[in-house]
Amino acid sequence: MAANFPLVGVVIAGGRSVRFGGEKAVALYQGRPLLLWAVQRLQRTCDAVVVNARPGTEAAALAAAEGLPVLSDLPGDPDGPLSGVKVALGWAAARGGSLLAVSPCDAPRLPEDLFPRLIAAAAGGAAYAETEEGRQPMCAVWPVAALAALETALAEGAHPATWRMLEALGATRLRFDPAEDFVNVNTRADLEQLEAAGHQR
């Protein structure tokens, strides 16, 4: 009998990291790959964690080495994070999941209470974070029941804004402070600045 995972977490690591000049998911922050900061944060809350990554990448290899399922975007789906959310919703649905927690791979300073608070705010539906600097839709909780709506939204290569899709699902927006906790790494200079800040968990 297949395992049942009511709450699944997914790290979106399928981007091409063009500005970083390499795979940022495997770049080290405080001696640990960025990908694993996200994975381990989700593991503290979720029943199972998967990684969305392109085949043959270092991110996919690292995830597999950690014993994590690696999900690639489905053929024909557009480039963008919603394709990763879609494949993870399908994986969760096949295993009895009801909620999917979504994390970016490049924001190692996210608050430890991020997902517990989002899950509580979602109340079985959708929720995502916001800060004084605006929406943070890559930090979100999705109901697995949203899979059909997402499949429709991505039909024929379309890729709506992630926050618009969450709003269409009636997502709750939950405020977090400070905004600096949500800083993401786009360039090697960004990573160097984070390291220099000496942020400790």
N, C-alpha and C positions, 0 to 999 in steps of 0.2 A: 504494500500500500504506500502511495506517495506521501512524503512528508507534507504537513500542513503548515504554512507560514502566513499567519494573519497579517503581519506587518513586515513588509519587505522594504529594504533600502537600496537605492541605486546611486552610484557615483557616475556622473556624466564626464567621461574622459575621451570622448570621440572627436574632439576638435583637432585641428591641424597645427595649432600653436605657431602660426606663421610669424607673429611678432616676437615670439620667444626665441626663435631660431633653433628649435629642437623640441623634444617632447617635454613639456613642462610638468606633466603628470608624474614623471619619474625624477624630476629635479629635487634636490635635497633642501629641506628647511629644518634647521636644528637637527641635522643628521638623519632625518627620516623623509622618504619620498612624499611629495605633496599628496599623491594618491592615497597613501596609507593614513595620513591625517584624517582625510574624509572617511575612509573605510572604517577606521577604528571609532570615530565619533558615532557613526551610524550603528555600529555593532553594539554600542552600549544601550541602544534603544530597540533595535529591530530584531526580528526572529531570523532573518536571513538578509545578507547583503550581496548584491551583484555589481558588476562593473560594466558599463557601456564603453566599449573601445573598438577601434578599427582592427581588423585582423592583421597579424604580423607586426604589430607595434610593440614598443617596449612596455607600454602601459598594459597591453593585453598579456604579455609575458609575465610581468610582475604580478598581476592579479591572479593568473593561473598558478604561479609559484606559491601564492598565499592560499591556494585552495579555494579561490572564489570563482563562481560562474562568470564567464565573460560573454556578454551579449553584444553582437554587432547589429548595426542598423540593417533593416530589411531591404532587399533589392528594390529599387524604385522609390524608396523614401527620400525626401529631400535632405540636404545637409542642414544641420541645426539640432539643437537640444531636444526638440519635441520628438524627433525620431527615436532618440534614446529613451525618452520617457515612454513612448509607445511600446517599444519592444520589452521594456521592463514591466509595463502594465500587463502585457500578454503573458510574460513569465510568471508573474504573481497570480494572475487569474487561473493559470493552469495548476497552481499549487494551493488553491483555496484562499488566496490573499484577499484582504478587504481594503487595505491602505498601502500606498507607496510613498515613502519619504525620499525626496530627491535632493542631492547635494552636488555642488560643483566640485571639481577636483583641485581647484586652484585658490582656495580661500582657507588657509590653515588656521586662521584666528577666529573662526566662527565660534559663537558662545556654546558652552557645553549644554545649556538648557534649550538650545534652539529647537531640536526636534520634539522633546517632551512637550514644550509649550505649543508648538504648531499642531501636534497631534490632538492635544486637549482642545485647542481653538477650533480645529476642523470638525470635531464632534461627528466623525464618520464621513464628512464631506471633504472639501478642499480648503487649504489655508496656505498663505505664503507670507514671508517676512517683508517688512519695510523699515527703513530708517529715516532720519531727518534728510538724507540725501535722495530718498525715493524708494521705488519698488525694488525688491530683491527676489524676483520670481524663480531664480534657480535654487532658492532655499524654500522648499514647498512640500506640502503633503497633498497627494492626489487620491481620490477614491478609485479603486480598481474598476468600478462600474463606469468610469469615464472613458474606458478603452474605445467603445464604439464611437463616441463623439470625437475622439482624437483621430481615429481612423478616417472619419469623414472629413475632418478639418485638413488632414494631410493628403487627401486624394489629389491626384493629378499634379503632384509636385509642389503643392502650396505649403507654406510654412508661416502661419500667423505668429504674431508676437506671443511669447510664452505667457506674459501677464494677461494678454487679452483672452487667451484660452482659459486661464484660471478664472478670470472674471466671468466668463461665459458659464462657468460651472458654479458660480455663486460663491467663490472663495472668500474666506475671511482674511482680511489683512491684519497682521499682528505687528505692533511696533516693537523694535529692539533698539537699545542704545548701549554703547556708542556706535556710531556708523563705522568707526575705524575697525571694528571687529569683523566687518564684512569685506574688507579690502581684498581684492583678488590680484593674482600675479599674472600680468600680461607680458612682461619683459624681464630680462635678467636683472635689469636695474631695479625693478619692483622687488624682486626677490632679495637683492642685496640690501635694499632699504629695510625690508622686514627683518632680515637677520641683524642688521645694525641696531634696530630698535630693541633687540634683546627680549622680545616678548616671551614670557614663560607660561606654560600651562600648569 
